[in-house]
Amino acid sequence: MLNCIGSNRIGSKRIGFIARAAVLAAIATAGAAHATDITGAGSTFVYPVLAKWSAAYSEKTGNRVNYQSIGSGAGIAQIKAGTLDFGASDKPLAADELKQSGLGQFPLVIGGIVPVANVEGVRAGQLKLDGATLARIFLGEISNWNDPAIAALNSGLKLPNARITVVHRSDGSGTTFNFTNYLSKISPTWKAKAGEGTAVNWPSGIGGKGNEGVAAFVKQIRGSIGYVEYAYALQNGMAYAQLKNAAGQYVQPDAQSFAAAADTADWSRAQDFNLIMTNAPGEQAWPITATTWAILYEQPKDAQRSKTAFDFFKWSLENGQTQAQSLDYVPLPKSLVERIESYWQTQFEQ
Amino acid sequence: MNSAGQLAIGLDAERVDRRFSGDRAFRWLAGGCAALVALALLGAATSMAWGAHEAFATFGWRFLISTDWDPVDHRFGALVPAIGTVVSSGIALLIAVPVSFGIALFLTEVAPAWLRQPVASAIELLAGIPSIIYGMWGLFVFVPFMAAHVDPWIDAHLGKLPGIGMFFSGPPLGLGMFTAGIVLAIMVIPFVTSVMREVFLTVPNRLKESAYALGATTWEVAWHIVLPYTRQAVIGGVFLGLGRALGETMAVTFVLGNAHELSVSLLMPGNSIAAAIANEFTEADSSIYRSSLIALGFLLFLLTFIVLAIARLMLRRIERNRGPA
């Protein structure tokens, strides 16, 4: 009996403790509610750098940015459905499509897409190609590495008698969109036969899933040529090629040539930053330079979350250079960041 | 019936009543579980047909025989992936069935007792490996091996044969229908083997021992006693494996080459229904593109259904030829 009372007393004490803990927890969550969690989704291209930015940003502010790399197409669909605070796409939306859905968009970060080849005796940066030749290779018109069209561009290089195997992406992707956009700008035949898109009707070759799939195939198949994001080419030690740009110069793919492309692209005439940077006019510009656009509501449903989203992008564009560079992305040039921030003032209700 | 009647006499009416109501509830519960399967099946079929109707309305029956796959111009056809699915699964079965038969026979008839359980467990473990692992193994280990050793040999020796040479000629990519078929076979073998082993164990010992007593070899016992006795279950196991091969996605997409091109050679890359859907669904940016992918899914559904129906018919025919037991 005594025992029973004793245990009861302990029991009630315990209940009191739990209740107090619960109250404390409730207060704590109420405090945490000051920090806002925002959600974005879309492009896989931008995912690594967004993840780093959001980690650094949440350390600084306590606000968390949750980003899901579900693909650009799905990201656009989700932001239109109103389930996200921001979407991210490798392909810009046209001005009237933005207007229809009450959205605005701006670029986030720059990356390069590079042709990579597996040719015996050819190391990274040695092979020279121009857009027309690249298009003919991907059309299947040039099918051997000793073709005179390739030899004419590579006078110092000994190219073997080896079959060319084209490797492209099997999944829809922004990388493919920028690559085919470039080929369409250069080659009328390419434009007529395949065109541009996140996935196209490939005239030849095999498909690898993702950048990693293309990289794996190119590494394994002798005589193959493919295209991957610059970071993948570097990380896998692949033999990327030089490209002849619109100014007629051969350029190596690197941070400078990507930045040059972003610098010389004519953003002033592009409404809602609807501009694909491929085949940019600059002397040093890499011809297949790409960006990813963030897409947000002009009149957000939740002002607090929208404010946090803009705060995050402002912080990332102004302070996120180191994170971007460590992942082989290129931060936007300062002039472009200023242009974006003034676009925010006019376009978005904040 | 009789024993049930005797039981009921021993119980008072109320308990019998409760017993029957419990029985009825159990009957409804079990029936409900079965209905859930039927409902899920019906729901899946209906929603796929609904999602696919735009593609079928646009392309009509040509969707089935067209080799087009042009996301830019919005022209789609199912022939290339459908053939890829059927051919790669067919190759997988051609390899997996005899091998599984051999393994099951070894484990039930030939192997010493101490070896049987460890090997059987190892095979069941194989069934538990996620398919993405098979895909990565295929991509990083098996494809280079095929490209370096197997494909060149096939091309040089079989590719030159008159008539059938065109099925075996091609560049040594390491990727393609043949490689996909082999990887699928490795994935299917554990399933088929498990079923075969289980049913081989059900063969009464006196049948086998009688045959051995008459001087039959192990092979003769397997072929004339074990297999006829278990035929139905063995065919069931084979079709379980086929079902898995038809729907396999990740492993195939890594080794098949994902090319929307029709080619007769087994060394050339192709595409499969499941791989095409997995690859392209996230970025299918127009409604007709998405609808065409769902139509592919619907087609796979029909294909599996047809295969199962053929299996049933085959079984019925075998039973009829055999006559009443």
Interface residues (C-beta under 8 A of the other chain):
Chain A: I70 G71 S72 G73 A74 I76 R163 T165 S170 D171 G172 S173 A194 G195 E196 G197 T198 A199 V200 N201 W202 G205 I206 G207 G208 K209 G213 A216 F217 Q220 I221
Chain B: D68 W69 D70 P71 V72 D73 L139 F140 V143 P144 A147 P171 L173 G174 L175 T253 F254 G257 N258 A259 H260 P269 N271 A275 N279 E280 T282 E283 A284 D285
